[in-house]
């Protein structure tokens, strides 16, 4: 019977390149057992790589199933927020302009100390009058039709001091801003409007401050009937080549990483004109604004999708409706989902504190605002419930269902330490396994490694020690 002690400083707990000074002779039909294992886990980070970076979900049933590749990297306490921000961006960017996905915004991050993935439905707001509302405000505007929410300038003439602006950013998932060209009182007269997004809201003042149109990030500019629309990107207007007609509905969509500029012809509801597009990162706060340049033009049916987290912070449940009967809000519960969330590698679920790889374990969750909250607190630790010792150059008759066949697994070590950074394990009773050799084996080294229970790599530092016992047949 012989004791073999292996040591390594490998960060992945691989024992190799430790040459013995003499041959290790393993007689035919010998047996081997683990005696002890110690290591110090280096887990003050979150490691995302090609082995654990995929997550799948749907809010619209299998028809729109999505698989996302999360950002690879080693995230520390100083950078882990970057992981959550980028993950949230990926989820929001993946949303479609579809019934169950429209106006739904994801938040991926930490809530109450635990990881959470949630898709919250925003409010669909339809301003009905020129009064100041919880989610919008107007400067220098009057109503011409309260039923359709039609607006125009209060004063005759042109300028940049009359506008309707939105206090909430647009929904960062699949969102839109739209308005209908209701009337142009003096046909052929240069008047116009700009419908678009700015990086901030104009100041509220009894003496209106003219709004600088060059601060429009994305927008559509109208001058007069028969003239072409212009699309605006970062304050620069470009001719779209599409002319304006009364009853046009102008829509600006933010979906799939793109801002799309459309016109729906009122007389032909299925006739859609594409004005152009731009890019959007689904991270920046962009605020809807409608500026009435001249007094002839009237817009109606202005509506927009809100950032639900702005609603939640600024207007707790019920306050929006209670504070302003002049605003119509389609309830924020929206359409229910056929939703699930799946961590495509169990290691990722464990890293983030989830006990299952799929929620629900089968089928879908049918709810308006799905939320998937981790079972365990989120920490910058990469632990495993057990660790597997695998021999790399000694063959054992071990079977593994995850691998689907033979693996030279020597022992499964349970995580028993109260301080999980330390794995210090002494086998209570030696369990000998047969070495798969009918002939004598001469070795100058024994190669082994230690894996997590899902067969992914561990990360450790300092000196790791593995002690094994070999006995010959009949000992």
C-alpha positions in Angstrom: 0.0 0.0 0.0 1.4 3.4 -1.0 0.5 7.0 -0.3 0.7 9.5 -3.1 0.7 13.2 -2.4 0.2 15.6 -5.3 0.5 19.4 -5.0 -0.2 22.2 -7.4 -0.5 26.0 -7.7 -2.6 25.7 -10.8 -5.5 28.2 -10.7 -7.7 25.6 -12.2 -6.7 22.9 -9.7 -4.9 20.7 -12.3 -2.3 18.4 -10.9 0.4 17.7 -13.5 4.1 18.4 -14.3 5.1 17.1 -10.9 7.7 14.6 -11.8 8.6 11.8 -9.3 12.3 11.0 -8.8 11.6 7.3 -9.4 9.1 5.2 -11.3 5.7 4.6 -9.8 4.9 1.0 -10.6 1.2 0.1 -10.5 0.8 -3.7 -10.4 -2.0 -5.3 -12.4 -5.5 -5.1 -10.8 -4.4 -2.6 -8.2 -6.9 -0.2 -6.5 -6.9 3.5 -5.6 -8.7 5.6 -3.1 -8.8 9.3 -2.2 -7.5 10.1 1.3 -7.8 13.9 1.5 -8.1 17.1 -0.6 -7.5 20.7 0.4 -7.6 24.0 -1.6 -8.4 27.6 -1.2 -11.0 28.9 -3.7 -10.3 32.2 -5.4 -13.9 33.3 -5.7 -14.0 37.1 -5.2 -15.3 37.5 -8.7 -18.0 36.4 -11.2 -16.5 34.6 -14.1 -18.6 34.4 -17.3 -17.1 32.5 -20.2 -18.1 30.3 -23.2 -19.0 27.5 -20.8 -21.7 29.4 -18.9 -22.7 32.5 -20.9 -26.0 31.5 -22.5 -29.5 32.2 -21.2 -32.8 31.6 -22.9 -36.3 33.1 -22.4 -39.6 33.9 -24.0 -42.5 36.1 -23.1 -44.4 35.1 -26.2 -44.4 31.3 -26.2 -42.1 29.2 -28.3 -42.9 31.2 -31.4 -40.4 33.9 -30.2 -38.0 31.9 -28.2 -34.7 33.8 -27.7 -31.2 32.7 -26.7 -28.8 35.4 -25.5 -25.1 35.3 -25.1 -24.1 37.1 -21.9 -21.0 39.3 -21.8 -17.8 37.3 -21.1 -15.5 38.5 -18.4 -14.2 38.3 -14.9 -16.3 40.7 -12.8 -15.2 42.0 -9.5 -17.1 44.1 -6.9 -16.0 47.2 -8.8 -17.2 46.0 -12.2 -20.1 43.5 -11.5 -22.6 46.3 -12.2 -21.3 46.4 -15.8 -22.4 42.8 -16.1 -26.0 43.6 -15.0 -26.2 46.7 -17.1 -25.1 44.9 -20.2 -27.3 41.9 -19.5 -30.3 44.2 -19.1 -29.4 45.9 -22.4 -29.3 42.5 -24.2 -32.7 41.5 -22.8 -34.3 44.8 -23.8 -32.6 44.8 -27.2 -34.0 41.4 -28.0 -37.7 42.4 -27.6 -39.9 42.5 -30.7 -42.7 44.8 -31.8 -45.1 42.1 -31.0 -48.3 42.0 -28.9 -46.8 40.3 -25.8 -43.5 42.0 -26.1 -44.4 45.6 -27.0 -44.1 48.1 -24.1 -42.3 45.5 -21.9 -39.0 46.4 -20.3 -36.5 44.1 -18.6 -34.6 44.7 -15.5 -31.7 42.3 -14.7 -29.9 43.1 -11.4 -30.0 42.8 -7.7 -33.1 43.3 -5.6 -33.1 42.6 -1.9 -29.7 41.1 -2.1 -30.8 38.5 -4.7 -30.4 38.3 -8.5 -33.6 39.1 -10.4 -34.8 39.0 -14.0 -38.1 40.7 -14.6 -40.1 42.0 -17.5 -42.4 44.8 -16.5 -45.1 46.3 -18.6 -45.1 50.1 -18.9 -48.0 52.5 -19.2 -49.4 53.5 -22.5 -50.2 57.2 -22.1 -52.6 59.2 -24.2 -52.7 62.9 -23.3 -56.2 64.3 -23.7 -55.8 67.9 -22.8 -53.2 70.7 -22.4 -53.2 70.6 -18.6 -50.1 69.5 -16.8 -50.3 65.7 -16.1 -48.2 63.4 -13.9 -46.4 62.0 -17.0 -46.5 64.9 -19.3 -46.6 68.7 -19.4 -47.3 71.3 -22.1 -46.1 74.8 -22.7 -48.0 77.3 -25.0 -50.5 74.8 -26.2 -54.3 74.6 -26.4 -56.8 71.9 -27.2 -58.9 71.8 -30.4 -60.5 68.5 -29.7 -60.6 66.8 -26.3 -61.9 63.5 -27.6 -58.9 62.8 -29.8 -56.5 64.9 -27.7 -55.8 67.3 -30.5 -53.3 70.2 -29.8 -52.1 73.3 -31.5 -50.2 76.5 -30.5 -51.9 79.0 -28.3 -50.4 82.0 -30.1 -50.4 82.8 -33.8 -47.1 82.5 -35.7 -44.1 80.3 -35.5 -41.4 79.6 -33.0 -39.8 77.0 -30.7 -41.6 77.9 -27.5 -44.7 75.7 -27.7 -44.4 72.0 -27.0 -45.7 68.9 -25.3 -43.1 66.9 -23.4 -43.1 63.7 -21.6 -41.6 63.3 -18.1 -41.0 59.6 -18.4 -38.3 58.2 -20.7 -39.6 55.9 -23.4 -39.8 52.2 -22.7 -36.3 50.7 -23.0 -37.6 47.4 -24.3 -40.0 47.6 -27.3 -41.4 51.2 -27.3 -42.9 53.9 -29.5 -44.0 57.5 -29.8 -46.7 58.4 -32.3 -49.0 61.2 -33.3 -51.6 61.9 -36.1 -51.4 64.9 -38.4 -54.9 66.1 -37.5 -55.2 69.2 -39.6 -53.3 72.0 -41.4 -55.7 75.0 -41.3 -54.0 77.0 -44.0 -52.9 74.5 -46.7 -49.6 75.3 -48.2 -48.5 77.6 -45.4 -45.2 76.7 -43.8 -46.1 75.7 -40.2 -45.0 72.4 -39.0 -43.9 70.4 -36.0 -41.1 68.1 -34.7 -42.0 64.8 -33.1 -39.1 63.0 -31.4 -36.8 62.4 -28.5 -34.4 64.5 -26.5 -31.8 63.6 -23.9 -33.6 65.7 -21.2 -36.9 67.5 -20.6 -37.3 71.2 -21.2 -37.6 73.3 -18.0 -41.0 74.2 -16.7 -41.6 77.9 -16.6 -44.3 80.5 -16.9 -42.1 82.2 -19.4 -41.5 79.4 -21.8 -37.9 78.8 -22.8 -37.6 78.1 -26.5 -36.6 74.5 -27.1 -33.5 74.0 -29.1 -34.3 71.6 -32.0 -30.7 70.7 -32.4 -30.9 68.8 -29.2 -33.4 66.3 -30.7 -31.6 63.0 -30.8 -34.2 61.2 -33.0 -37.1 62.9 -34.6 -39.4 63.5 -37.6 -39.9 67.1 -38.9 -42.9 68.2 -40.8 -43.1 71.6 -42.6 -46.3 71.7 -44.6 -48.6 69.5 -46.7 -47.1 68.2 -49.9 -43.5 68.7 -48.6 -41.3 65.8 -47.6 -40.8 64.7 -44.0 -37.3 65.1 -42.6 -35.8 62.6 -40.2 -33.5 64.0 -37.4 -30.5 62.2 -36.0 -28.5 64.1 -33.3 -30.0 67.4 -34.4 -29.3 67.0 -38.1 -32.3 66.9 -40.4 -32.2 64.7 -43.6 -34.9 64.6 -46.3 -36.8 61.3 -46.1 -38.1 61.6 -49.7 -41.7 60.9 -48.4 -44.3 63.6 -48.6 -46.9 64.6 -45.9 -50.6 64.0 -46.2 -53.4 64.9 -43.8 -54.3 62.1 -41.4 -50.8 60.6 -41.6 -49.8 58.9 -38.4 -46.1 59.3 -37.6 -44.5 56.6 -35.5 -41.0 56.4 -34.0 -40.3 52.8 -32.7 -37.4 51.9 -30.5 -37.0 48.1 -30.9 -34.2 45.6 -31.6 -31.4 48.1 -31.2 -32.9 50.3 -33.9 -35.0 53.5 -34.1 -37.5 53.1 -36.9 -39.3 56.2 -38.4 -42.6 55.3 -40.1 -45.7 57.0 -41.6 -49.0 55.2 -41.7 -51.3 56.8 -44.3 -54.7 57.6 -42.8 -56.6 56.9 -45.9 -54.8 53.6 -46.5 -54.3 52.0 -43.0 -52.1 49.3 -44.4 -49.9 51.6 -46.4 -46.8 52.1 -44.4 -44.0 54.4 -45.6 -40.5 53.9 -44.1 -38.8 57.3 -43.5 -35.6 55.9 -42.2 -33.9 54.4 -39.2 -31.0 54.8 -36.7 -29.4 52.9 -33.8 -30.4 52.8 -30.1 -28.6 51.2 -27.3 -31.7 50.5 -25.1 -29.8 52.0 -22.1 -30.0 55.8 -22.5 -33.0 57.8 -21.1 -34.6 59.5 -24.1 -37.7 61.7 -23.5 -40.5 62.2 -26.0 -41.2 65.7 -27.1 -43.6 67.3 -29.6 -42.7 70.8 -30.7 -45.4 72.9 -32.5 -43.4 75.3 -34.8 -46.4 77.1 -36.4 -49.9 77.8 -35.3 -51.7 76.2 -38.3 -50.7 72.6 -37.6 -52.8 70.4 -35.3 -51.7 67.0 -34.0 -53.9 64.4 -32.3 -53.8 60.9 -30.8 -50.3 61.6 -29.3 -49.4 58.5 -27.3 -46.3 56.9 -26.0 -44.9 54.0 -24.0 -43.3 54.7 -20.6 -40.3 53.4 -18.7 -42.2 51.3 -16.1 -39.4 51.9 -13.5 -40.0 55.7 -13.8 -43.7 55.1 -13.1 -42.9 52.8 -10.2 -40.5 55.3 -8.5 -42.4 58.5 -9.2 -46.0 57.4 -9.2 -46.9 54.4 -6.9 -49.8 52.3 -8.0 -53.0 54.3 -8.7 -51.5 57.8 -8.4 -51.4 58.5 -12.2 -55.1 57.9 -12.7 -56.1 59.5 -9.5 -54.2 62.7 -10.0 -55.3 63.5 -13.6 -58.6 62.4 -15.0 -57.7 64.1 -18.3 -55.1 61.4 -19.1 -56.0 58.0 -20.4 -53.7 55.2 -19.3 -54.1 51.7 -20.6 -53.5 49.6 -17.5 -49.9 48.8 -16.9 -50.6 45.1 -16.5 -50.8 44.8 -20.3 -51.0 41.5 -22.0 -50.2 38.3 -20.1 -47.1 36.3 -21.1 -46.3 32.7 -21.9 -43.0 33.1 -20.2 -40.0 31.0 -19.1 -36.4 31.7 -18.2 -33.7 29.1 -18.7 -30.0 29.0 -17.8 -28.5 26.9 -20.5 -25.6 25.8 -18.3 -26.5 24.8 -14.7 -23.3 26.5 -13.6 -24.7 29.9 -14.5 -27.8 29.3 -12.4 -25.6 28.3 -9.4 -23.4 31.4 -9.9 -26.4 33.7 -9.7 -28.1 32.0 -6.8 -30.8 30.0 -8.6 -31.5 26.4 -7.6 -33.1 25.4 -10.9 -31.9 25.7 -14.5 -35.4 26.5 -15.8 -38.3 28.5 -14.4 -40.8 27.0 -14.5 -39.3 23.5 -14.7 -41.8 22.8 -17.6 -44.3 24.8 -19.6 -44.8 28.5 -19.2 -45.7 31.1 -16.5 -48.8 33.0 -17.5 -48.6 36.5 -15.9 -48.5 40.1 -17.0 -45.3 41.0 -15.3 -43.1 38.0 -14.9 -40.3 38.1 -12.3 -37.7 35.4 -11.7 -36.0 35.9 -8.3 -33.0 33.9 -7.2 -33.3 31.5 -4.3 -30.0 32.4 -2.7 -28.3 35.8 -2.0 -26.1 37.0 -4.8 -22.4 37.1 -3.9 -19.2 37.3 -5.8 -18.5 33.6 -5.1 -18.3 30.7 -7.5 -19.2 27.8 -5.2 -20.3 24.2 -5.9 -22.3 21.8 -3.8 -19.6 19.2 -4.4 -16.3 18.7 -6.1 -15.2 15.8 -8.3 -11.7 14.3 -8.4 -10.8 13.0 -11.8 -7.7 11.1 -12.7 -6.2 12.0 -16.1 -3.7 9.3 -16.8 -5.0 6.4 -14.7 -8.1 4.6 -16.1 -10.9 3.8 -13.7 -14.2 2.0 -14.3 -16.3 5.0 -13.4 -19.6 6.0 -15.1 -21.1 9.5 -15.3 -24.6 10.3 -16.5 -23.8 13.9 -17.3 -20.9 12.8 -19.6 -22.9 9.8 -20.8 -20.1 7.3 -20.4 -16.9 6.3 -18.8 -14.9 8.9 -16.8 -12.1 8.3 -14.4 -13.8 9.8 -11.5 -12.2 8.9 -8.2 -14.4 10.6 -5.6 -17.2 13.1 -5.1 -16.3 15.5 -2.3 -19.3 17.2 -0.6 -19.0 20.8 0.4 -19.0 20.6 4.1 -16.9 23.6 5.2 -18.8 26.4 6.9 -16.3 28.8 5.2 -17.0 27.9 1.6 -13.8 29.5 0.3 -12.0 26.6 2.0 -12.3 23.0 0.8 -10.6 20.9 3.5 -11.8 17.3 3.2 -10.5 14.1 4.9 -12.2 10.9 3.6 -13.9 9.3 6.6 -13.6 5.8 5.2 -11.4 4.9 2.2 -13.3 3.7 -0.8 -11.1 1.8 -3.2 -11.8 1.7 -6.9 -10.3 -0.8 -9.3 -7.7 0.6 -11.7 -8.4 -0.6 -15.2 -5.1 -2.3 -15.9 -4.4 -5.9 -16.7 -0.7 -5.1 -17.2 1.9 -3.3 -15.0 1.9 0.5 -15.4 5.1 2.6 -14.9 4.5 6.2 -14.3 6.7 9.2 -13.5 3.8 11.4 -12.5 0.1 11.1 -11.7 -2.2 13.6 -13.4 -5.5 14.7 -11.9 -7.8 17.6 -11.6 -10.7 18.7 -9.5 -14.0 20.0 -11.1 -17.3 21.4 -9.8 -20.3 19.1 -9.7 -21.4 20.4 -13.2 -18.0 19.5 -14.6 -16.9 23.1 -15.0 -13.6 24.4 -13.8 -13.0 25.7 -10.3 -10.7 28.7 -9.6 -8.3 28.5 -6.7 -5.1 30.1 -5.5 -2.1 29.1 -3.5 -1.2 25.5 -2.9 -3.7 22.7 -3.4 -3.1 19.2 -2.1 -4.5 15.8 -3.2 -3.6 12.7 -1.2 -4.4 9.2 -2.6 -3.7 5.6 -1.5 -2.8 2.8 -3.9 -3.0 -0.8 -2.9 -2.1 -3.9 -4.8 -4.4 -6.8 -5.3 -4.8 -8.9 -2.2 -3.5 -6.2 0.3 
